[in-house]
Amino acid sequence: MNKLDVYIIKKFLGTFFFTLLLIICIVVVFDISEKLQDFIERQAPLEGIIFDYYLNFIPYFANMFSPLFIFISVIFFTSKMAANSEIVAILAGGVSFNRFLRPYMMAAFILAVLSFYLNNFLIPDANKKRLEFEEVYYRNKFRNVDQDIHLQIDQNTYIYMSNFVTDLNLGTNFSIEKFKDGELSYKLLSDNVQWDSISQQWKITNYVERYIDGLNETIHNGLTKDTTLNLRPEEFKRRDSYITTMDYFELNDFIEEAKFKGSQQVVNYEVEKQNRGAYPFATFVLTLIGVSISSRKVRGGIGLHIGLGLLISFSYILFMQISSTFAINGGLSPIIAVWIPNVLYGILAFYLIKKAPK
């Protein structure tokens, strides 16, 4: 590293963290004004608001919008360098444009590694405390609205319930099917199933059992039956944000378990997993775009560059959200949906780099 590398890296990281600090202060003020009434009504302790909520909210928010802040930072300080003819002097001094990009990529690499670590390890742990605080002092009580729930609970056993009432730990219109060598060997139909917290078992009410052995079939009726299932009531009481509390390894294990059980939310979990890798990579893409459009000295100066930069960055975030929605609701592969914005904007970045002043 020479003086030029150190100069640009300090400018990049200094502008980024300063911009981040300013935006976070503004966001926290707005968030407090929005939620203050709920905190007062529910008697949230001041210590909990500061340490359990906002101390864990800040890294979550900062990392979520870090690509936008990185892009704005690059646009801002590179435009100032261009306006002061610093870039012209650097290139005229024999430094190639590709060599000029090197400190930008080094700083982007530092921020990308930091973002990946935050996404996959630090923030999930922080989200546990933040979401626990929100459940008590901010959010309304969670209710499961899923209908026609189908789950596989082991290699040969499938269950069904029409819905699950979280307040009562009760599943209605419950059934169990067991298969042996690909053929149905056992089936149970019941009015409902309820979790008994004392015995730590499921209690089945008003049931009919069918034992099937080839052409022979035996039927049993009963009023109540206690049974052990590879299922916990907590699985029906999780908000979608629950997956943000899992680190990289926990999320992978959770996805495998959800696939095995046939959960309808697997796509959401896959999108979350891919986002944790795509957003850090976006740091490189947006840095290249930012440098290429702000390194040219223009009449509009910094204002024109920032306006164009905001347009591109917001279009990127919008594109990311739309493509993720196609994965969740349209059947598009989560990998393709999450990474296609990076691919397309990466192509745009290399095109703009070619057109940048050399």
Backbone hydrogen bonds, N-H to C=O, Kabsch-Sander energy under -0.5 kcal/mol:
donor,donor_aa,acceptor,acceptor_aa,energy
6,V,2,N,-2.2
7,Y,3,K,-2.7
8,I,4,L,-2.5
9,I,5,D,-2.7
10,K,6,V,-2.4
11,K,7,Y,-2.0
12,F,8,I,-3.1
13,L,9,I,-2.9
14,G,10,K,-2.3
15,T,11,K,-2.4
16,F,12,F,-2.4
17,F,13,L,-2.5
18,F,14,G,-2.0
19,T,15,T,-2.7
20,L,16,F,-2.7
21,L,17,F,-2.2
22,L,18,F,-2.1
23,I,19,T,-2.5
24,I,20,L,-2.5
25,C,21,L,-2.1
26,I,22,L,-1.9
27,V,23,I,-2.8
28,V,24,I,-2.9
29,V,25,C,-1.8
30,F,26,I,-2.1
31,D,27,V,-2.7
32,I,28,V,-2.6
33,S,29,V,-2.1
34,E,30,F,-1.7
35,K,31,D,-2.2
36,L,32,I,-1.9
39,F,35,K,-2.3
40,I,36,L,-2.4
41,E,37,Q,-2.6
42,R,38,D,-2.2
43,Q,40,I,-1.1
44,A,39,F,-2.8
49,I,45,P,-2.3
50,I,46,L,-2.3
51,F,47,E,-2.7
52,D,47,E,-0.6
52,D,48,G,-1.2
53,Y,48,G,-1.7
54,Y,49,I,-2.6
55,L,50,I,-1.8
56,N,53,Y,-0.6
57,F,53,Y,-1.9
58,I,54,Y,-2.1
60,Y,56,N,-0.9
61,F,57,F,-2.7
62,A,58,I,-2.9
63,N,59,P,-2.2
64,M,60,Y,-1.8
65,F,61,F,-1.7
66,S,63,N,-0.9
69,F,65,F,-2.0
70,I,66,S,-3.0
71,F,67,P,-2.2
72,I,68,L,-2.4
73,S,69,F,-2.4
74,V,70,I,-2.4
75,I,71,F,-2.5
76,F,72,I,-2.6
77,F,73,S,-2.3
78,T,74,V,-2.0
79,S,75,I,-2.0
80,K,76,F,-1.7
81,M,77,F,-1.9
82,A,78,T,-2.4
83,A,79,S,-2.8
84,N,80,K,-1.9
85,S,82,A,-1.5
86,E,81,M,-2.5
87,I,81,M,-0.8
89,A,85,S,-1.7
90,I,86,E,-2.3
91,L,87,I,-2.7
92,A,88,V,-2.5
93,G,89,A,-1.3
94,G,91,L,-1.4
95,V,90,I,-1.5
96,S,94,G,-0.5
100,F,96,S,-2.2
101,L,97,F,-1.5
102,R,98,N,-0.7
102,R,99,R,-0.7
105,M,101,L,-2.1
106,M,102,R,-2.1
107,A,103,P,-2.4
108,A,104,Y,-2.5
109,F,105,M,-2.2
110,I,106,M,-1.9
111,L,107,A,-2.2
112,A,108,A,-2.6
113,V,109,F,-2.5
114,L,110,I,-2.1
115,S,111,L,-2.6
116,F,112,A,-2.5
117,Y,113,V,-2.4
118,L,114,L,-2.5
119,N,115,S,-3.0
120,N,116,F,-2.1
121,F,117,Y,-2.0
122,L,117,Y,-1.5
123,I,118,L,-2.5
125,D,121,F,-1.0
126,A,122,L,-1.9
127,N,123,I,-3.1
128,K,124,P,-1.2
129,K,125,D,-1.0
130,R,126,A,-2.1
131,L,127,N,-3.1
132,E,128,K,-1.8
133,F,129,K,-2.0
134,E,130,R,-2.2
135,E,131,L,-2.3
136,V,132,E,-1.2
137,Y,133,F,-2.7
138,Y,134,E,-2.2
139,R,134,E,-3.3
145,V,143,R,-0.5
148,D,162,S,-2.3
149,I,161,M,-2.8
150,H,148,D,-0.6
151,L,159,I,-2.1
152,Q,261,K,-1.7
153,I,151,L,-0.6
153,I,157,T,-1.6
154,D,157,T,-1.2
157,T,154,D,-0.5
158,Y,177,E,-2.8
159,I,151,L,-3.0
160,Y,175,S,-2.1
161,M,149,I,-1.7
162,S,172,T,-2.2
163,N,172,T,-0.6
165,V,170,L,-3.4
166,T,164,F,-0.8
168,L,165,V,-0.6
169,N,165,V,-1.0
170,L,165,V,-1.9
171,G,193,V,-3.4
172,T,163,N,-1.9
173,N,191,D,-3.1
174,F,190,S,-0.6
175,S,160,Y,-2.2
176,I,188,L,-1.9
177,E,158,Y,-2.9
178,K,186,Y,-2.7
179,F,156,N,-2.2
180,K,183,E,-3.1
183,E,180,K,-1.5
185,S,178,K,-2.9
186,Y,178,K,-1.6
187,K,210,R,-2.1
188,L,176,I,-2.5
189,L,208,V,-2.5
190,S,174,F,-2.5
191,D,205,T,-1.6
191,D,206,N,-0.9
192,N,205,T,-0.9
193,V,171,G,-2.6
194,Q,203,K,-2.2
195,W,169,N,-2.1
196,D,201,Q,-3.2
197,S,195,W,-0.7
200,Q,196,D,-1.6
201,Q,196,D,-1.1
202,W,227,T,-2.7
203,K,194,Q,-3.4
204,I,202,W,-0.6
204,I,225,K,-3.6
205,T,192,N,-2.3
206,N,223,L,-3.9
207,Y,222,G,-1.9
208,V,189,L,-2.6
209,E,220,H,-3.4
210,R,187,K,-2.9
211,Y,218,T,-3.1
212,I,185,S,-2.4
212,I,210,R,-0.6
213,D,211,Y,-0.5
213,D,216,N,-3.1
216,N,213,D,-2.1
218,T,211,Y,-2.6
220,H,209,E,-2.4
222,G,207,Y,-1.9
225,K,204,I,-1.7
227,T,202,W,-2.6
229,L,227,T,-0.5
231,L,229,L,-2.5
235,E,232,R,-1.6
236,F,233,P,-1.8
237,K,234,E,-1.5
242,Y,239,R,-1.9
243,I,240,D,-1.1
244,T,241,S,-1.5
245,T,242,Y,-1.8
246,M,243,I,-1.3
248,Y,120,N,-1.9
251,L,247,D,-2.7
252,N,248,Y,-1.8
253,D,249,F,-2.1
254,F,250,E,-2.4
255,I,251,L,-2.4
256,E,252,N,-2.0
257,E,253,D,-2.2
258,A,254,F,-2.5
259,K,255,I,-2.5
260,F,256,E,-2.0
261,K,257,E,-2.1
262,G,258,A,-0.7
262,G,259,K,-0.7
263,S,258,A,-2.6
266,V,263,S,-1.0
269,Y,265,Q,-1.8
270,E,266,V,-2.5
271,V,267,V,-2.5
272,E,268,N,-2.1
273,K,269,Y,-2.2
274,Q,270,E,-2.5
275,N,271,V,-2.5
276,R,272,E,-1.4
277,G,273,K,-0.5
277,G,274,Q,-1.1
278,A,274,Q,-2.4
279,Y,275,N,-2.4
281,F,277,G,-1.3
282,A,278,A,-1.9
283,T,279,Y,-0.6
283,T,280,P,-1.2
284,F,281,F,-1.2
285,V,281,F,-1.2
286,L,282,A,-2.9
287,T,283,T,-1.6
288,L,284,F,-2.2
289,I,285,V,-2.1
290,G,286,L,-2.6
291,V,287,T,-2.5
292,S,288,L,-2.2
293,I,289,I,-2.0
294,S,290,G,-1.3
295,S,291,V,-1.3
298,V,296,R,-0.6
301,G,298,V,-0.9
303,G,300,G,-0.6
304,L,300,G,-0.8
305,H,301,G,-1.7
306,I,302,I,-3.0
307,G,303,G,-2.4
308,L,304,L,-2.4
309,G,305,H,-2.8
310,L,306,I,-2.8
311,L,307,G,-1.9
312,I,308,L,-2.2
313,S,309,G,-2.7
314,F,310,L,-2.7
315,S,311,L,-1.9
316,Y,312,I,-2.0
317,I,313,S,-2.3
318,L,314,F,-2.6
319,F,315,S,-2.5
320,M,316,Y,-2.4
321,Q,317,I,-2.1
322,I,318,L,-2.5
323,S,319,F,-2.6
324,S,320,M,-1.9
325,T,321,Q,-1.9
326,F,322,I,-1.8
327,A,323,S,-1.4
328,I,324,S,-2.1
329,N,325,T,-3.0
330,G,325,T,-0.5
330,G,326,F,-1.8
331,G,327,A,-0.6
332,L,326,F,-1.6
337,A,333,S,-3.0
338,V,334,P,-2.5
339,W,335,I,-2.1
340,I,336,I,-2.1
343,V,339,W,-2.2
344,L,340,I,-2.7
345,Y,341,P,-2.6
346,G,342,N,-1.6
347,I,343,V,-2.0
348,L,344,L,-2.0
349,A,345,Y,-2.2
350,F,346,G,-2.2
351,Y,347,I,-2.0
352,L,348,L,-2.5
353,I,349,A,-2.3
354,K,350,F,-1.7
355,K,351,Y,-1.5
356,A,352,L,-1.0
356,A,353,I,-0.5
